Amino acid sequence: MFKKNSPEFKILAISIIISFLTTVITAIGYSSYKDMPVIFGIVALAIAILELFIGVILLVAGSKESGKGFLVTAGILLLVSGASCGGYALMS
């Protein structure tokens, strides 16, 4: 797993916290707590796509450590997104 001081861990922690907070705010606004896994999956997917673009741009710009951190985090968020939406679809 990641070391606590690695850029991948910091980026992943911040991304998951942002995804969760955005999900809670959206669910409160729509009063649909039963759809929270789907909302979380969609938010995580959007953040993962954004991080893919940021990672590629950073790699091209020459910041290899940060670029790799964003790409690894985007992959993990894509996995979490698919598991969240897929698990919800199987349960309903």
N, C-alpha and C positions, 0 to 999 in steps of 0.2 A: 504494500500500500504506500501511500504518500507519506513523506516526512512532514511534520507540522510546519516547518519553515519553508517548504518548497513552494514555488509559484503555483504549481498545479493545485495544491491543497487550498491555498488562499483563494484562488479564482473559483474553484469548485464550491467552497463554503459560501462565498459571497453570492454566487449564482443560485444555489439552492435556497438560500435565505430570501433572495429577491423573488424567486419563483413562488415560494410558500406565502410570502406576504402579499404578493399580487393576487394569488389565488384566494386568500382569505378576504381581501378587500373586494374582489369581484363577487365572491359568493355572498358577502354581506349585502352588496348592492342589489343583487338579483334575488336574494332570499332563497337561494337554491343550494342548501348544504348537501343534498343527495348527489349533486353533480360535481362536487369538489374534485374527485379524481380526474374527471375529464378536463375540468378547467386547469388543474395542475399540469396535466399532460400537454395541453395546448400551450400554456405559458412556458413550460420547459422546452417544448419544441421551438417556439419562437426565439427564446434566449439561446438555444443551441445553434440555430441557424445564424443568428447574429454573431455568436462567438466563432463559428466556422469562418465567416468573412473576416473578422478581426484577426484570427490566427493566421490566415493566409496572407493578409496584408502585412502583419508583423514579420512573418517569415521572409517575404519578399523585401521588406525594408531592412532586414538584417538583424533583427532582434530575435535570435533563435530560441533563447530560453523562454521568453514570454510567449512567442508564437506557438511553441510546443505545448506550453501550459494551456493556452486557449483551445488548441485542437484536441488535447486529451480530455479537457473538461467538456467540450462540445460533444465528444463521443459518449461520455458518461451520461450527460443530460439527454442525449437522444435515446439511450438505453432506458433511462428512468421514464422518459416520456412514453415510450412504447409499452413499457411494463404497466404504467399507470392507466393508460387508456385501454390497453388490452385486458388487463385484469378486471377493470370495471365492465367491459363488454362481456366478458365471460360470466361475471357474477349476476348480470341483469337479465 
